[in-house]
Amino acid sequence: MAVRRSKPESRVMPRVRRTLTELGYVEGVDFLYEVEIRYGTGRLYADAVLYDGDVPLAVIEAEGHASALRTGFEEARLKAVAFHPEDPVPLLWVAAGKQNQCYLAQSPEHQLGVRYAPVEVPPERLFHPDALLASIQAYLQRQGAASGAELRYREQLYQAFHQLAGDAHQRCQQVVNALTPAPGAKPPRRQPKPLKAITQLLTSATRSGSNFELAYALRWLMRPYFRPATKGKQNPVRQLGRYLTPMEVIRLVVDAVDPQPNETVLDLACGTGGFLLQTARRLIERHSTSPQAIAANLYGYDYDSTCVRLAQASLALGLGIEFSNLPHMRQWNSLQPPSADAFDIVISNPPAGEIPQEMLPENWELPIAVPNLYEAVFLVRAVQLARAGGRIGLILPEGLLAGARFRRLRQWLVEQAHVRKVISLPRRLFPFTPSKMSAILMEKRSDSSRGRGALFAALEGTISAVG
Ligand SMILES: C[S@@+](CC[C@H](N)C(=O)[O-])C[C@H]1O[C@@H](n2cnc3c(N)ncnc32)[C@H](O)[C@@H]1O
């Protein structure tokens, strides 16, 4: 089917964007524009789609005039069905001129085919996270997006989060600071009520045992911290290449490296701690490993201290242990030459972008504008940090795996490790990165060469001097 690829309606889309942003959804994470939907041999393009992870929740159509409401509905409906013919996207929002009309899919048991009924509630109420989760809970569970318990926790956390003062980053930081104060920081004398509600929910849960649903709900709540709050390159999110790794990518990598009890696992750019959290869950579910034994073997490094503490808090919730019982989570610049190099497993989604100048170790001279150099250095560091025979799972841009500039790096890599699998990931999974990403799975060779010059050897020609 040939379908015109039209630009989203330029007068109406800003209104949609404003509504979604005010409701706390994060552009590029929770909603995307001009989403391609494959339909048989053809392609359709939705003006915008609201997601939960990679599960589409709502198709949004923008039309220039109120008179196009009906056409907009037909288009949105077609796209919702094209996404998932067996279980179509449950919510439609047609924004036509100044008008809005939302539609909800009717429960499939009662009729053949798919029927959408108009909802007489404006989008700012229907799309409010609480109302949204309640109206499409059954769909989310069918899609495996989140368990019922996780959804309930999200609702509770979000209700309080929404009432916190400050922008989305400041709210995230308030939550993390309340859970695990920054080193040297004095705990505030009085906590605002909503913050108290969040900490009470989270801390009381650690006393009642392992709770991965709550840990995932906290990770969900912290999404805005991984999205730039301002435009342009001069903001910490872009500078640190900080973006969330989708849970389905994390699962793929963790399943592939298959952590065993007593193995040490490192994520050298741990962010929310997603890879370590999934490792912990798998060890409990598959091997009944005790939370304490798991905690003793998990290592998470991140340059950003809020991320380290967030990862620590998520793991503590997941494992049902005190935050302080995770001894190896640390604020660290992983560009530094490693001081230890014997991890059984190294898994990570390295930062993307240009390496910030102030982060470079003293004696480095890097042409910092080389694309993918950040990821290249992390790849070398990950290989250095694994023990001989250890498994390595990384998310890397294809430029690194196929581009001419990194030929020497790949040569070095196959001398150091057996590359077991390269899995190409769909483009839409990482909305902020123009690069196509892949998961690469390796096993470090037992005869791999050690030594401080490894980075230079790997990146010879790309960099001129490193320690
Ligand atoms: C792509 S994110 C990882 C996201 C993580 N996998 C998750 O889903 O939560 C990359 C992380 O690397 C961190 N980072 C950037 N530069 C770093 C450095 N030099 N050393 C350690 N961590 C760094 C960022 O703060 C960010 O949290």
The ligand as a Gaussian input file, in Angstrom:
#p B3LYP/6-31G(d) Opt

LIG

0 1
 C       23.671000       5.211000      27.877000
 S       23.758000       5.619000      29.559000
 C       23.578000       4.058000      30.355000
 C       22.138000       3.795000      30.705000
 C       21.896000       2.542000      31.503000
 N       22.264000       1.356000      30.776000
 C       20.424000       2.506000      31.904000
 O       19.595000       2.009000      31.147000
 O       20.076000       3.059000      32.918000
 C       25.481000       5.952000      29.747000
 C       25.897000       6.297000      31.165000
 O       27.322000       6.529000      31.137000
 C       27.634000       7.510000      32.122000
 N       28.973000       8.052000      31.794000
 C       29.319000       8.991000      30.898000
 N       30.659000       9.193000      30.892000
 C       31.174000       8.362000      31.807000
 C       32.489000       8.089000      32.273000
 N       33.544000       8.707000      31.771000
 N       32.656000       7.162000      33.243000
 C       31.581000       6.504000      33.764000
 N       30.322000       6.722000      33.362000
 C       30.105000       7.622000      32.403000
 C       26.470000       8.492000      32.023000
 O       26.340000       9.247000      33.208000
 C       25.275000       7.548000      31.753000
 O       24.602000       7.223000      32.950000

